[in-house]
Amino acid sequence: MKISILSVTLLLAVQTVSGQQQPEAWSLSRCINQALTGNLQLKQAALATGITQVNREQALASRFPVVEATARQSFAWSDQLNNDGTYDFTGSNSSSASISSSATLFNGFRKENTIKQSQLNYQSAVLDEEAYRQDITLQVLDSYLQVLYAGELVENSKNQLISTQTQLSLSEERLKLRIISQADFLQVKSQEAAEKLTLATAEKQLQLSRLNLMQLMEIPVSDDFTIEKPDFSDAAVQLSGNSLSGVYESALASRPEIRNAALQKEIAAYDIQIAKAGYLPSLSINAGLSTQYSSLAENLKFASQLDHNLSPTAGLTLSIPIFQQKQVKSQVSLARINASSAEISEQNTRNQLRKSIETAWTDVVTAEKEFEAGNEKYAAARASFAVSEERFAQGIISPVDFLFEKTSLINAESNLLQARYNLIFSYKVIEFYQGKELKL
């Protein structure tokens, strides 16, 4: 009795530990967060954003004066001629210190435009980083759905194989009773072999889909990796209420690449203004204070020399460009060309977005039609197969006729499954362009 109680206790303990070690299924949001955390390209984009942040802070700091302090200590030796005609090798030392400051009062608004441009460069880098984030999110969603789709294919293939093996057993019994021919039995046997191959192919596709998702998430490949399985059985057509133009307008307002293209055009416009500053004069102010001490002035003490040698300075510098070998003109011309290029790039970005949305919209419309047709075909094939299955069990129809109906059902089920996931992904792409959060 004691041994039985101990055995049950150990069994429960093992089951508890096994339950605790069961890996948690990954949700879509968790997969996305992991991919965003580990993606190296996104990390590079974050570093680029940090660089533009430093450049912006440097541009802002350029508004303030430059202040410098210097100190110098020097020693010198030389032969000194005495009154009696002899020479003495003597040395001397001197000290000096100064502080100076300079500031630009006017330089054709170059500094102000550079500051504004640096702020736009920082915003552009932030938008680049956001674009990477959104693209990675969409890639994870696609891979996640591929894993779900491949998993359902495996389950369907297993169920079909079990059904065929049941029919094979029945056919074997009928063959022994000489109710069916050897050729009919071999037809069912061949169907079983074909479905085993289909199952192996589906399992391979599932492994590849899991591998792709884990690599996208930048995590080591693990056999324990599983994902949550949302219920898509009630997937239905839901495009009504949206329009192609509405999706495009939403994308124009939310997509980071569109806003970034507009910023690039503004940045190029500031390049023109900065280049034009070379035509204008510049005015700067400088001031300083210096003093020095020398050991040669033996009658004056150190502090006295510093006080008497105190020398303040101040001045204004006006620089007027007269002839610069067409450097400024060339810079302005190049800046204008770059501005025109940025304007074309913005329009091209808009066109590419419009084309992508048009393609996505066509995919949705097509997916809806395929899903509706797939539902009807599957319902009809399922009803026809139910009748054929009953008639086959009664021996009314041959295995060949039964396998024809079953193959039709398998194809209809596979097409419906593919149409369902195509429809789901197509809807999510539309939501992606609308700026909505991607979730299942």
C-alpha positions, 0 to 999 in steps of 0.5 A: 500500500505504501509503495502504491502511494509513493508511486502515485506521488512520484507520478504526479510530481513528474507530471507537474514538472512536465507541465511546468516545462511545457513551452509557452506558445508565441502570440503574434504580438510577442513574435513581432516584439521579438523580431523588432528587438533582435533585428540588426537592420533596425538596430542600425537604423536606431544608430543612424537616428542617434547620429542625426540627434548628435548632429542636431545638438551640434547645430544648435550649439553653434549659435553660442560663442566660442571661448578658448583659454591658453597658457604658455611657459617657455625657456631660452638660453643664450651667451650674454656679452659682459662689459669686460668682453667675456660671455656668460651662458645664461637662461631666461623664462617667460609665461603668458596666458590669454582668453579669447572668444569669437562669435558669428553675427551674420553669415547669410543665415547659413547657421539658422538654415543649417539648424533647421535642416539638422532638425529635419534630418533627425525627423527623417531618421526617425521616420526611416526607423519607423518604416523599418519597424512596420516592414518587419511587422508585416514580414512577421505577420506573413511568416506567422500566417504561413506557419498556421497555414502549413500547420493546418495542411499537416492536420488535414493531411493526417486526417485524410490519411487516417480516412484512407487507411480506414477505407484500405482496411475495408477494401482489404476485407472485401478483396479477401471476400472477392467482392472487389478486384485486385486492381480496385484494392491497389487503387486504394493502396496507391491513394494511401501512398500518395497521401503519405507523400502529401503528409511528408511534403506538408510536414516539410513545409511546416518545418521550413515555415517555422524556421523562417519565422524563428530566423526572422525573429533572430532566435535560435531554431528550436523544436519546442517553438510553437505559436498560438492558433487563432480561430479563423473558421468564421473568416468572412468577406469584410471589404465593404465599407472601404474603398481604394481611394480611401485606403490610399488617402489613409496611407498618404497620411500615415505611411512614414516613407511618404512623410519622409519623402516630403521631409527630404524635399524640405531638406533639399530646399534648405541646401539651396538657402545654405548655398546662397549664403555664400553670396552674402557678406559675413560679420563676426566679433572677437574679443580677448585678454592676455598677459605675460611675465618674463624673468629678464625684467628683474626689477618687476615682480611676477604679479606686477608684470602680469598686471602691467602686461594685461592686454585686452582686445576686441574687434569686428571682422567683415568678409565680403565675397568678391570672386570665388571661382564660381564655387558658390554659383556651382554649389547653388546649381547643384543644390537646385538639381538635388531639390528637383531630384528630391521632388521627383523622388517624392512623387515616385514614392507616392506612385509606388505606394499607389501601385502597391495599394492597387495591387493589394486591393486587387488581391483582396477582391480576388481573395474574396471571390476565391474564398466564396467560390471555395466555400461553395465548392467545399460544401458541394464536395463534402456533401457529395463525398458523404453520399459516396462514403455511404455508398462505398461502405454498402458496396454500391460504388467501386473504390475508383469512384470513391477515390475520385470523390475523395480526391475532389474533397481533398482538393476543395478543402486544400483550395478553401484553406489556401483561399482563407489564409490569402483572404486574411493576409490580404485584409491585414495588408490593407489594414497595414496601409491604413496605419492600423495595428496588425493583430489576429 
